[in-house]
Amino acid sequence: VHHLLLSDRVDIFRGIHGLVDDRISSASTTLDDASSSSFLIITRPARDIDYPLWPAALEVWAQNQPSVESLEEDLIAAGFQNVSHTIEVYECETELARWLDMIQQRFWSTFSEFTDLELKEACDQIARVVVVDEAGKIKFEDRLVFITACK
């Protein structure tokens, strides 16, 4: 959802809300089935992330990532009800060299904002400050936000 224009997001959610209506009316469902129709968005927090990044990347991340609150407001504006969220934490481990390669390969759109030289300098900075275990691995948390809404 972070690649959707803010101005389009409510309308997109309204369209999804309408698709739920269409599926319910075209299927032979009971009222109980229809009332349990739900929608799920899985995203990441705009702030309070644990990835080994540098300050400029954290800022780009925060600017491009919509807040949970704004997504929930948009879902409500689109007609969804019982909108809520949870955050689930997953422990991650990877080799530092692999992580730095992923950054330089721009595996997230966040990194498209930076030149090759800026990415190289950032990777050098990360390598100087991150804790690396004896196997050359780094550990961090991936925090996923699960936003649910009901029709």
C-alpha positions as CSV (number, residue, x, y, z in Angstrom):
1,V,0.0,0.0,0.0
2,H,2.9,2.3,0.4
3,H,3.2,2.7,-3.4
4,L,-0.4,3.9,-3.8
5,L,-1.0,7.6,-4.0
6,L,-2.5,8.9,-0.8
7,S,-5.2,10.6,-2.9
8,D,-6.2,7.3,-4.5
9,R,-6.1,5.0,-1.4
10,V,-9.6,5.5,-0.1
11,D,-11.1,5.0,-3.6
12,I,-9.0,1.8,-4.0
13,F,-10.3,0.6,-0.7
14,R,-13.9,1.5,-1.7
15,G,-13.4,-0.6,-4.8
16,I,-12.2,-3.5,-2.8
17,H,-15.2,-3.0,-0.5
18,G,-17.4,-3.1,-3.5
19,L,-15.8,-6.3,-4.7
20,V,-16.7,-7.9,-1.4
21,D,-20.3,-6.8,-2.0
22,D,-20.3,-8.2,-5.5
23,R,-18.9,-11.6,-4.4
24,I,-21.4,-11.8,-1.5
25,S,-24.4,-11.0,-3.8
26,S,-23.3,-13.4,-6.6
27,A,-22.6,-16.3,-4.3
28,S,-25.1,-18.4,-2.4
29,T,-23.9,-17.4,1.0
30,T,-25.8,-17.0,4.2
31,L,-26.1,-13.7,6.1
32,D,-23.6,-15.2,8.6
33,D,-21.1,-15.8,5.8
34,A,-21.5,-12.3,4.4
35,S,-21.1,-10.6,7.8
36,S,-17.8,-12.4,8.3
37,S,-16.2,-11.1,5.1
38,S,-12.8,-9.5,6.0
39,F,-9.9,-7.7,4.5
40,L,-6.3,-7.9,5.5
41,I,-3.3,-5.6,4.8
42,I,0.2,-6.7,5.8
43,T,2.7,-3.9,5.9
44,R,5.5,-2.6,8.1
45,P,5.6,0.3,10.6
46,A,6.8,3.7,9.3
47,R,8.9,4.2,12.5
48,D,10.3,1.9,15.1
49,I,11.9,-0.6,12.7
50,D,14.9,-2.7,13.6
51,Y,16.6,-3.1,10.2
52,P,20.3,-2.3,10.1
53,L,20.0,0.9,8.0
54,W,21.5,4.4,8.0
55,P,19.7,7.6,9.1
56,A,18.9,8.8,5.5
57,A,17.4,5.4,4.6
58,L,15.3,5.4,7.8
59,E,14.0,8.8,6.8
60,V,13.1,7.8,3.3
61,W,11.4,4.7,4.7
62,A,9.3,6.8,7.1
63,Q,8.3,9.2,4.4
64,N,7.2,6.4,2.0
65,Q,5.5,4.2,4.5
66,P,2.0,5.2,5.4
67,S,1.2,5.2,9.1
68,V,-1.0,2.5,10.5
69,E,-3.4,5.1,11.7
70,S,-3.8,6.7,8.2
71,L,-4.5,3.2,6.7
72,E,-7.1,2.5,9.3
73,E,-8.7,5.9,8.7
74,D,-8.8,5.2,5.0
75,L,-10.4,1.8,5.5
76,I,-13.1,3.3,7.7
77,A,-13.7,6.1,5.1
78,A,-14.1,3.3,2.5
79,G,-16.9,1.7,4.5
80,F,-15.0,-1.0,6.4
81,Q,-15.8,-1.7,10.1
82,N,-14.1,-3.3,13.0
83,V,-10.7,-2.0,11.8
84,S,-7.8,-3.0,14.0
85,H,-4.2,-4.0,13.8
86,T,-1.6,-6.1,15.5
87,I,2.2,-6.1,15.2
88,E,4.0,-9.4,14.9
89,V,7.7,-9.6,15.4
90,Y,9.9,-12.1,13.5
91,E,13.5,-12.7,14.4
92,C,15.7,-12.5,11.4
93,E,19.3,-13.5,10.8
94,T,21.4,-13.2,7.7
95,E,25.0,-12.8,6.7
96,L,26.2,-9.2,6.8
97,A,27.7,-9.6,3.3
98,R,24.3,-10.8,2.0
99,W,22.4,-7.9,3.7
100,L,24.8,-5.3,2.3
101,D,24.5,-6.9,-1.2
102,M,20.7,-6.8,-0.9
103,I,20.9,-3.1,-0.1
104,Q,23.2,-2.4,-3.0
105,Q,20.9,-4.3,-5.3
106,R,18.0,-2.1,-4.1
107,F,15.9,-4.9,-2.8
108,W,13.4,-2.4,-1.3
109,S,12.1,0.6,-3.1
110,T,13.6,2.7,-0.2
111,F,17.0,2.3,-1.8
112,S,16.0,3.6,-5.2
113,E,16.4,7.1,-3.7
114,F,20.1,6.7,-3.4
115,T,23.0,6.7,-5.9
116,D,25.4,3.7,-6.2
117,L,28.0,5.8,-4.3
118,E,25.6,6.7,-1.5
119,L,24.7,3.0,-1.1
120,K,28.3,2.0,-1.0
121,E,29.1,4.6,1.7
122,A,26.0,3.6,3.6
123,C,27.0,-0.1,3.5
124,D,30.5,0.8,4.7
125,Q,28.8,2.7,7.6
126,I,26.5,-0.2,8.5
127,A,29.5,-2.6,8.4
128,R,31.3,-0.4,11.0
129,V,28.5,-0.2,13.5
130,V,26.4,-3.4,13.2
131,V,27.0,-6.3,15.6
132,V,28.3,-9.3,13.7
133,D,28.5,-12.8,15.3
134,E,31.4,-15.2,14.8
135,A,29.7,-16.7,11.8
136,G,29.5,-13.3,10.0
137,K,25.7,-13.0,10.7
138,I,23.6,-10.1,11.9
139,K,20.3,-10.3,13.7
140,F,17.4,-8.0,13.7
141,E,13.6,-8.0,14.0
142,D,11.1,-7.8,11.1
143,R,8.0,-6.2,12.5
144,L,4.9,-6.8,10.4
145,V,1.7,-4.9,10.9
146,F,-1.5,-6.9,10.2
147,I,-4.5,-4.5,9.7
148,T,-7.8,-6.3,9.6
149,A,-11.2,-4.8,8.6
150,C,-14.7,-6.3,8.2
151,K,-17.3,-5.7,5.6
